[in-house]
C-alpha cells in the first residue's frame, strides 16, 4: 500500500527540520556570542559605541535569521489552509533550505517575482510536499539552484533551475511524484530543472 | 597566569560566531586568527605556531575530530579545545581520547564563554610546558657534553634534562650515586646553569672532616669562641651566600650538626660558633650521598626531616656499568686528554683493550676509568693502549695465575672446556684473541664459553678448584679478570672523537 501524502509530508518536514537545525543553533550561538562581546565591553568604563556597534548589528542579524527560520518552521508545521499561497509556501521552504545550503558553500536562491504563482486550491499537504521534496532534492544534487515562478497555458509553475556548469543527476522519490500527481500537481525532473506545475485555480 | 599575545586559532565556519569569539578573546589579550574550515585550519597550524586551537566539531572539508587526528599524525604542537554543538557524550569522549585538551558544548552562552576563558590559560600553560620540553629534548638530542659532564646515553640525557629544569629554581637538590659517578660535576652544572652562577660555589665533604672542624667549616666562629680562635672566621654558609653550597657525603654528617643544618635550611640564618647574632644567608643547597638513604634513615644515621628538606629534587646518577653507550666516549676523551698532557702520540686502544674496557664492571665508575686511562697512557709504549696497560695491576698479574687446572671427576666435558677457556683467558690478561690462539678455537668460542660460565652463576664459581674465577666484581680474585657482565660481542673499534 503506497504511503499517504500525510506520511510523506511528515517525512519531508522532518528532513527540513534537520536541515534548519544547524543553522538555527548557529544563529542562536551567534546572538549569544555577539551579545557577550557587547555586554563585556559595556561593563568597561568609557567604551565607545563604535566598539560594540558591529557586534550588536551582528547579533541583530543573527536574531533575524532565528526569527525567519522559526516562523518558517512553525508555518510549515501548522495544519495548512486551502487555498494555499504558493509563493509564501516557497519562501518558507527557502528559509529552511537556503541558509543550510549557504553554510555548505552552495546556493539556493529565489529570483524574480513569485507572487505570479498565486494560490492553489489543491490539497495543501500535497502542495507543501511537492515544493519541499523538490527543494530538498535540488539542494542535495546541485550546488547552485535558482527558483522562480511563471504562469503558462498549463498552470502556475515553480521552476528550480540548476546553474551548475555540469549538472549532476537529480531525482525525486517516485512515491512522492505519484502521490502529488493524484492531487493534480505535476512534478517533472530533467537534466537541470525541476518543474512543479499546479492546476489552475478552479480546475 | 596571563598569556598576553599568545596565539589562538578559531576554526569554525560560522562567521557570526567566529567574529564574536575572536573579539572576546582579543579583549582577553590574545592574538586571534580565524580559519573558515578544517582544511584552512590545518594549513595555518602547519605554517604558524598556535598555543590553542578552538575547533568546531562540525566544519566543512575537515571536521573537528579529523583535524585532531591530523594534528596528531603530523605532530603539530598545539592544544585543541573542541566546540561541539552535538552534545553527545560519545563525540566529546572521542575528542578527549584523541588528545583534545577539553571541549565546550554549544550553546555558547555567557556561562560557557566564561568557562572557555578560564580553560584557555590552562591549555596555554600546558602548551608552553610541552613546548619547553620539546625544545629541551631536541637540544639534548645528540649532546655528548653538558657542563663538565660527559655522556650521551639515555640515562645521562635524563640527568641533563633534570638539571636544566631544576637549575633556575632555588629548590634544594639531592644527588644520589655511587662513588666516582660525577656528583660534584652535577652540583657544579646546577650552579653554572642557575641565576647564582656569578655567585660562589662552595663544596664541602662532610665525611672528610672531624665533627668539630666540620661544624666550624660550615658555620664559622667568632673570635675567642674556643682556644686558639684568635680571629673570627665566616663559615661555608656565609661564604657561599649568593651562590651554591655543595655538601658531599651528607649522610656522614654527625647527628647534632644535622640539626643545625636543618635549622639553617629552614630559617636561612646561621649562627657562628660562639656567636650571638643570627646571620642571614642566601644560599642554594645541593647535597650528595652514595649511601642507601632509606637504610640510613631507618638506622637513624640521617634525620628524616633533613632528608625531605634536602631532597626537594633528587637526581640519580647511573653507575658507569649502566652507561655502556658512554664508555667509549669517556675512554676516548680521557685518552686524548692524558695523551696531550703527557706529550704522547697515542691514538687508540687495541681490540683486546676495548674488549676489556667494555666488559669490566668499573666499581669506581668514571673516576676509575679516568685513572685507568691516565695510568695506561703513562705506561704505554706503542701508539695504542693494550689490555695490559689499561687493566689494573691487581687484575692483570697473569704470572700469578696457576698454569694448571684441576677438573674434578664427574665434571661434564662442556664444563671442563669452559673452565679451561676462562683460565686461559685469565692467563693472557683478558686477551681473548691470544686465549683463542692458545686454545686453538675461535675468539667467539672463547667468548661463548666465558659467557656460559658467567651465566651459570655461583655454582660455577664454587665448582672446580682454586682456579675458578669470580664472576662478580665484588668477589673478583686477583688472578682473574673481573667480569661483571657477559663479554659483549666484539664491537667495531670505536673511532676517537
Interface residues (C-beta under 8 A of the other chain):
Chain A: X22 X25 X26 X27 X28 X29 X30 X31 X32 X33 X34 X36 X37 X39 X40 X41 X54 X55 X58 X59 X61 X62 X103 X104 X105
Chain B: X13 X14 X16 X17 X19 X20 X21 X23 X24 X27 X58 X60 X85 X106 X107 X108 X109 X110 X113
